[in-house]
Amino acid sequence: MTDETPAFYNDLDAAYAEAWRLLDDGVTNAKAPFHLPAVATIGRGGDPRVRTVVLRASDRAAAWLQFHTDRRSPKVAEIEAEPRLALHFYDRAAKLQLRVRARAQVHGEDAVARAAWDKTRAFSRVCYRIDPAPGTPVAAPDGYAEPAPEDPDVGFETFRVVRAHVREIEWLYLAGQGHRRALFQLGDGAYTASWLTP
Ligand SMILES: Cc1cc2nc3c(=O)[nH]c(=O)nc-3n(C[C@H](O)[C@H](O)[C@H](O)COP(=O)(O)O)c2cc1C
């Protein structure tokens, strides 16, 4: 142990708290590496699909993480067919990787979507008005339209909140004096924790 050894180095509860501290910070701090997780789904043909999203909300007590997307994007159909989701976070400065396994719920045109929509800015809402739908082949690179935001509610219909209910967090902390790996399994408002060989 050195003076720089963090309190969570040999402490599972402190490691769990640190994981959520960094997730919460990833929501509010746009410069934090945890702001941009990679989210993996299972494609309709069974192949893995992964993409970057913006982490928009977190709730440690209820154990969920949230991002926004467009109903018409393929990931929504993938999640509706198979709600198992994996999220990957890596903070180089913190020397920490989190692999989160979750079960996703898609919210559209409900109270969860409305609350999230009300917090989005006008320029973000433009994404949800794009025409044709995201991922549509177009003849030219600019062969799509983003209608001007005269009506602040246009786009709400296609706006979706994906709430990822966290089932497992796998923690990997890199340290010269010995890496630390742990598994947190969540359920019924509590978690169990165990160390793993790194
Ligand atoms: C920095 C960055 C942030 C992104 N944030 C989001 C996001 O929050 N939601 C989203 O649907 N797509 C986001 N994207 C685009 C996705 O990575 C992806 O290209 C797009 O959603 C299509 O994914 P799909 O075809 O698997 O549905 C982001 C891309 C980048 C590079």
PDBQT file of the ligand as one rigid body, heavy atoms in Angstrom, charges set to zero:
ROOT
HETATM    1  C1  LIG A 201     -20.001  10.875 -29.140  1.00  0.00    +0.000 C 
HETATM    2  C2  LIG A 201     -21.236  10.177 -29.645  1.00  0.00    +0.000 A 
HETATM    3  C3  LIG A 201     -22.401  10.223 -28.896  1.00  0.00    +0.000 A 
HETATM    4  C4  LIG A 201     -23.556   9.578 -29.343  1.00  0.00    +0.000 A 
HETATM    5  N1  LIG A 201     -24.671   9.615 -28.569  1.00  0.00    +0.000 NA
HETATM    6  C5  LIG A 201     -25.786   8.941 -28.978  1.00  0.00    +0.000 A 
HETATM    7  C6  LIG A 201     -26.928   8.866 -28.133  1.00  0.00    +0.000 A 
HETATM    8  O1  LIG A 201     -26.956   9.389 -27.010  1.00  0.00    +0.000 OA
HETATM    9  N2  LIG A 201     -28.005   8.193 -28.597  1.00  0.00    +0.000 N 
HETATM   10  C7  LIG A 201     -28.015   7.572 -29.825  1.00  0.00    +0.000 A 
HETATM   11  O2  LIG A 201     -29.025   6.973 -30.185  1.00  0.00    +0.000 OA
HETATM   12  N3  LIG A 201     -26.948   7.605 -30.635  1.00  0.00    +0.000 NA
HETATM   13  C8  LIG A 201     -25.819   8.270 -30.230  1.00  0.00    +0.000 A 
HETATM   14  N4  LIG A 201     -24.704   8.291 -31.036  1.00  0.00    +0.000 N 
HETATM   15  C9  LIG A 201     -24.766   7.609 -32.356  1.00  0.00    +0.000 C 
HETATM   16  C10 LIG A 201     -24.614   6.101 -32.125  1.00  0.00    +0.000 C 
HETATM   17  O3  LIG A 201     -23.278   5.812 -31.761  1.00  0.00    +0.000 OA
HETATM   18  C11 LIG A 201     -25.008   5.297 -33.379  1.00  0.00    +0.000 C 
HETATM   19  O4  LIG A 201     -24.164   5.631 -34.442  1.00  0.00    +0.000 OA
HETATM   20  C12 LIG A 201     -26.460   5.541 -33.781  1.00  0.00    +0.000 C 
HETATM   21  O5  LIG A 201     -27.292   5.708 -32.663  1.00  0.00    +0.000 OA
HETATM   22  C13 LIG A 201     -26.991   4.377 -34.619  1.00  0.00    +0.000 C 
HETATM   23  O6  LIG A 201     -27.016   3.204 -33.835  1.00  0.00    +0.000 OA
HETATM   24  P1  LIG A 201     -27.914   1.945 -34.226  1.00  0.00    +0.000 P 
HETATM   25  O7  LIG A 201     -27.909   1.888 -35.731  1.00  0.00    +0.000 OA
HETATM   26  O8  LIG A 201     -27.234   0.789 -33.590  1.00  0.00    +0.000 OA
HETATM   27  O9  LIG A 201     -29.283   2.176 -33.676  1.00  0.00    +0.000 OA
HETATM   28  C14 LIG A 201     -23.542   8.908 -30.584  1.00  0.00    +0.000 A 
HETATM   29  C15 LIG A 201     -22.361   8.840 -31.319  1.00  0.00    +0.000 A 
HETATM   30  C16 LIG A 201     -21.231   9.470 -30.854  1.00  0.00    +0.000 A 
HETATM   31  C17 LIG A 201     -19.978   9.371 -31.692  1.00  0.00    +0.000 C 
ENDROOT
TORSDOF 0
